[in-house]
Amino acid sequence: MNIAIILDETWNSSLTFLGKAFLDILKEDNNTYLLCQKDSYIDNVSDANKFYIQNLRTLNPLAFFKNLNSIREYLNKIKPHIVITIRGDATFYACLLKKHVNFKLIRIIGEAKRNVSNRHCIDYAFVSTKKFENILNMPHRIVNGVVDTNKFTFKPDCALKIRKEFGIDNNTFLFGFIGRTSPVKGIFMLLEAFAKLDNKAKLFLLTYETEIKINDIIQKAKQLNIHNRIIIENRFRNDVECIISTFDVGIVSSIGSEVIARTALEYLACSKACIATDVGCLAEVVDDSCGILCKPNVDSLYKAMVAIQQKDLALMSKSALNKSKMFSNQHLKDAIFDALKQINTINTNLVEVK
């Protein structure tokens, strides 16, 4: 089967991350081609067969028709049975070319927008949250996110090394946060909630700088008099699973977004209980067997941080690991296989589910 996947975002978003998971699964058994921008995140990390496109989000009519012609040219070469898109811009181009090239269109819907345009020409959708179901009128399946359960596992020896690296006593209760320094991630809210704790717990922030400067986070911690209980690591790490293994509890403190689950699933796969704010799809991922859901405000987050220290974390860890298996690559592969069967595109023997 010939499949074209248009991943037109330039950065490592959760939506592109999910699209890459589709790409990696499908190229195992199919002739799969990636349409992306040159030197984008996905271009740098994927070894798939590629065709380069320009930024599809444009109001310039000349740029629009140039994009349309280039995509038409690529699809004529690929002759796809399936085209997969992750954003509305690419979906619109695909809809215009669908009858000309004769393919089925699958849309991965994971943007925080309730209006999904071009619904009439989408044959199947993978939707990241149940909240979007009432705007869909095509066959679909909920996929909150995906996690590599082979990479993300609890590694106790590795955790001890990380604690030694950062001077964290093995008996210290450690909360952990992973994410970019965007206001939507609720970092200042997290610091304020943590400052209300009267115990000797510490907070580890594995982050990379975007809108909020690291120095501003440090200054906020000093204002709250918690700078001695905060560890900030903003260097690139290829041992994220080791750092998560160091945590006693992982925290997703977002005040918005999280339409696709990523970090929460990595916590669960590493057998870590999780505190998550009730935003996006997180309530569909985290329940009271493996964590605590709270409102995206300081008081609710503080109460969750107090409460979880009184829980049976060993039992929660087992539940977290079991929960993560529902979001494994194999689980996603099965979902994709079922979708291909449902839209009756080709002989299903070409897509082997192992």
N, C-alpha and C positions, 0 to 999 in steps of 0.2 A: 504494500500500500504506500502511496505517496502522500506525505503530510507536510504542510507548510505551517510554521508557527511564527506569528508576528509578535515579537517582544520589543516594543518601541520605546520603553522607558530607558533612560540612560544610567540610572543608578541602581543600587542594590536594595530595591524596595521589597516588601513582603510579597507584593503582587508579582514582580519579576522573579523572585525566588520560587514562588509556586509555579509560575510558567516554566522555569528551568526544570523543575521536578517532572512536569509533563514531558518536556523535551527529552530528558535523560531516559525516561521510561519508554517513550515511543520509539526512540532511535535504536533500541535494542533489537527490534523485530521489523522495522519499517524503513523505507527511504524517507528520511526526515530532514527538512530544510528549515533553517532559521533565517528570518528576515529581521534585521536589527540595525541600529546606527553604529557606524564604525567607531571603535575605541570606547564604546559604552561598557558598562560593567559586564553585561552578558556576552559581549564580543570577546572580552578579555578572559572569561572563565570557561567558555564553551568551545568544544572542538567539533561542533556540528558543521555540516555543510552550510555555508552562509551566502546570503545576498544582502548587500548594504542598501539601506534606505535613508532618507533624510527625515528630519523632524516632521511628523505627520500633523502636528497641531499648528495649523497656520490659517490666517484669514486672507492671505495673499492668493488671489485666483490663479496667477501664473504658477506659484509654488504648488498649489493644490493639484492642478492638472499635470504638472511635472511628476508629482508623487504618484498620481493615479496611473500615468503611463508607465512609470518604472515598475510599479507593483504588477500591472497587467503583463508587462514583459517577463517578469520573473515567474509569475504563475503560469504563463504559457509555456515556459521552459520546464517547470516542475510538473505540470499537469496533475495537480493534487486531487485526491479523493476527498481530503479533509483539509480545511483551513481553521486554525485556532487563533483567537485573538484575546487580548487581556484588557484593552481599553476601547473606549467609544470611537476614537478617531480611526483606528485600524479597522474596527468593525464596520464603520461607514464605508470605507474604501472597499472592503471585502464584499459588502452588500451590493455595491455598484457593479462589481465584476462577477458576481456569483453565477448569473445566467450565462455570461459570455464564456466562462472557464468551466462551468458545470462541476461544482464541488458542494459538499455539505459544510456548514459553518457551525463551529463550536465556540462559544464565548465563555471565558473564565471571568466571572463577575466578582470583583473584590475591591471595588472602589466605594468610598463612603458617599455614594450618590444614589438617591432613590429612583431617579429617572433613568431607565435603561432604554435608550433609543434603538431603533432598527429591530425591534422585537420580532417583526413580521418575517424577517429573513434569517433568524437564528434557528438552527435545527435542534440544538441541544445546549444547555448551559450547566456549568459547574458554578455553584453559588456558595460564597464563603460564610453566609449567615442566614438563619431562618427568617431574619427580619426582612429579607428581600423577596421572600416567596410570594407575597401578595401582589407584586408588580410583574410577575412572570406569567406568560401564557404559552410556554413551550415546555417540552420534557426537560427535567433538570434533576440535579443531585446536589446535596449539601456536602461541601468539602471545606471544613473550617481552616485547614492547613495541613502541612505535612512535616514530618521530622525524620531524619536519618537515624533510625534506632540502632544501627550498627556503630555509627560514630558517637552518638550521644548516649553514653552509658555511665553508670556510677563507677568511678575509679578511685578507690580509697587510698592507694599508695600515691597516686598523683595528687590527691587532695592534701595529703600531709606535706608534700613538697611545696605546694602553693602556699600553705599556711606558714611554712618556714621561710619562704621567699619574702613574704610580706610581714613577717614578725607577728603572726596571729597565734595566740596560745591555743592549743588543741581543745581546751575546755571552754573557750569563748564561744558564746552563741553568735552566729554570723548570719545576718540578713544579706541578701545579694540582689543587685539590680544590674540588668544589661540593657543597653539601648543608647541611642544617639541623644545629644543634648538639645532636644527640641522641646519647646514649651508643652507640646501635646503629650510628652512622656511623663509629665508631672513630677519632675525631679525636685523642684522647690517644695511642692506639697509633701513629697516623701521625706525630705530633710526635716520639715516642720513636724511631721508625725513622729519621726524617729526621735526628735529632740524631746518629746514628751515622755519617752520611756525613762524610767528611773532605775533601770538595771545596767549591767555592764556589757550588754550586747554591743556588737559592732556592725557597721554597714559597709559593704564592699560595692563600689560602683565601677563596673567595667563599661566604659563609654567611649564614644568618639565625638569630637567637637563639631557641632553644626551651628545652630542659631545662638545657643547660650554658650558663653565662653567658660572654659574650665576654671579660670581665675574667679569668675563670678560665683561659681559653685563653691569654691574654697572660701571666698569672702562670706557667703551665706552661712556656711558651716561655722565659721568663726563667730559671726553674729549670734548664732544659736548656741554657741559654746559646746559644739559637738565635734570640732575639728580633730580632736584626739581620738575619736571613735569612728572616724570615717577613713576608708581607704579608697583612693581614686586611681584607677589604672586606665590611662587613655592611649596606651601604645597598642599597636596591632598585635593580636595574639592568635596563634594557630592551635591553642590548647584550651579553647573555650569550655569544652566538656570537663577539663580538669578543674577549671575555676568554678564551674557550677557544682562539681563534686565537693568543693570546699564549703559551699553554703549549707546552712541548716535549713533555711527557707528561702526560696526565690520570690521576688516581688515584681509584679507588673503594675506600675502605678499610673498608667496612662489616664488622662482626663478626656481623651477622645481617640478617634481612629481605632486601631486594633480590629479592623474589619477582617483581617486574616491573622490567625494565631501563628506565632513563630517562637518567640522567646518562651512563652508559657509551655509550649510543647517540649522545648529543649529541657526545661526544668523537670517536667514529668518524666521524660525519657531517662534522665539521670537520677530518677528515684527521689526527687525532691518535692516536698509539699510546696504549694504555691499560694501566695496571696495575690489576688487580681481584682482590679476595679471592674465594676459591672458596666463595661463599655464594649462596643463592637460585638464580636462573637465570643468574648471570653466566658460569658455565662454558659455557653454551650460546650465549653472545654473543661472548665474548672468547676467542680462541685464539692460538697462537704466531705466526700470520701478522700479527696486528695488535696484539699486546700480550703481557703475561705474567700468568698466574694465580699467586696465592700463597695460602698459608694465612693465616687471620686472626689472625696474631700478629706481634709486633715483629720477630723475627729473620727470618721469611720475607719480610715486607714490605721490610725493609732490603735483603736479598739481591736482591729484584726491582728495587729502585731502583738498586742498583749495576749489575746485569746489563743493564738496559735502556739505560743510557748507553753501553754498548758495542755496541748493536745498530745495524743500518742503519735509522735512523728514516725516511729518505726512502722506502725500500721499504715499511716498515710503514705509512707514511702512505697510500700508494696502496692497500694491502690494507685499511686501515681504511675508506677511502672506499667501496671496493667492497663491503665487508661491510655497511656501513650501508644500502645500497640494498635489502637483504633485509628491512629494517624500516621502509621508507618508507610514507607514507600510501597510495600506489598499491598497494603490496603488501598492506596491510591491507584495502583496498577489494576487491581480488581475492579475499581470503580470506572476506570477508563475503558476497560474491556467490556463491561456491562453497557456503557454508553455506546460503544461502537456496534455492539450487537443490536441495541435498541434502534439506532438510526439506519440499520440495514445497509451499510455502505459497501462492504465487500465480504468475501469469504472470511469468516471469523477465525479460520485456522491460521491465518497469517499473523494473528496476535496471540501469542502463546502466554498463558498465565502460569507462571511457575510457582 
